[in-house]
Amino acid sequence: MRWAYVSSMLVLCVILLTGCWDSKEVQSINFITAIGIDYKDNQYTAYAQLIDFSSIAKQEGPTSREGSKIWIGRGTGSTLSMAINDLYETSQQQTLWTHVKAIVLSKNALEGRLEDIFNTLLHSGQLRYTPWIYATEQDMSTLLSPSAILNQSAQTTQLFEPMRLYRQHSGYEPIRLHQLLDSMREPASVVLLPSVSTKNQTWHNGKETPPLIRMDGFYVVSNGKSQGKVTGAEADGTRYVSYDHVYQYPLYVYGKHGSKPDLTLTLHKPKTRIKAKKTANGITFDLFTSVKGTIAEENDSNDSPRIKEQEASKQMEAQIRNTFAKTKARGIDSFGLVEHLYRHHPDWWKEEASKRADPITRFQLGKVEVNVKILNASTYKYND
């Protein structure tokens, strides 16, 4: 009797433990992989990107854009919560936000709407603090429906894995959601929010030039609001002064060859020290930048390593001054100079920045000292 009782209990336990009563197949759940937020005419528009993971899982090789079945949802409402609920009404099945890897904000959403947006998005507890975050001026539906080179999964695009490309070409530094949120909690913090688009004139498949994700600049965001977008040559100086990590970035040094660079350097890990001085006209900032570089290409140059370093230093100094002049004229603090005062000179910050609508107008650039150290030229090393 005792063994029969034990056996029956074991069988009962096995029966109770088998299976997950409320489990669902992956194809029975909508996993949102990217979201976009726009605000226009007092209306929020929420965009949700869905990728059919079940079709990807069945493929042993690369998947085509059609095979991965990207769907874009679009909901509208006078509040963001209403826009999201509008998405749910026709979603057909349960929708989860736990797999969101990228968030894209429109230019309009950066105009003082960030606090409302993230209060809503983070309220459910499903959205994590680690998605990559971007801004765009482009149509959101087009941006969230990109192609992928060589028929790879849409999950391999730069929108979801930006650091792989950034380590090879450090154009515009990617940031995660928590970095933007941290800056919003400080009265003077500046965050450089990368801008993305799908403009592609470079790659084609023989028939067309498909839309491919690219970073095309950054928005300078402070106090939860955008100061403006910086792109192209105007961004060069910011890269040396404000970026946390620059792995590899080309510097084209022009000289006697005119439009053709005499020297192309690959820059690594620039670091800038800022020193502020109070003057009668405001604050003057001295910048001291050091950077390492390797020679990627030379064009008939017989100059010594020291001369090359000096020419590269002059080029970088010119870029830093150009960036400061161009962004200051637009009221953009891409070097984070207000934040520098807040961190290191709080009395000056209170006097010159906290109560002024446009404090950067009283900022001047003093000395800009750049020290370029060329480590090697392909197969051999320079020695001083």
ABEGO torsion letter per residue (X at the ends): XAAAAAAAAAAAAAAAABEBAABBBAAABBBBABBBBBBBGGBBBBBBBBBBAAAAAABABBBBAAAAGBBBBBBBBABAAAAAAAAAAAAGBBBBAAABABBBBBAAAABGAAAAAAAAAAAAGABBAABBBBBBABBAAAAABBBBBGGBBAAABAAABAAAAAAABBABBBBBAAAAAAAAABAABBBBBBBBBABBAABBAGABBBBBBBBAEBBBBBGGBBAEBBBEAAAAAAAAAABABBABBBBBBBBAAEABBABBBBBBGBBBBBBBBBBAAEBBBBBBBBBBBBBABBBGBABBAAAAAAAAAAAAAAAAAAAAAAAAAAGBBAAGAAAAAAAABAAAAAAAAAABABAAAABBBBBBBBBBBBABBGABBBBX
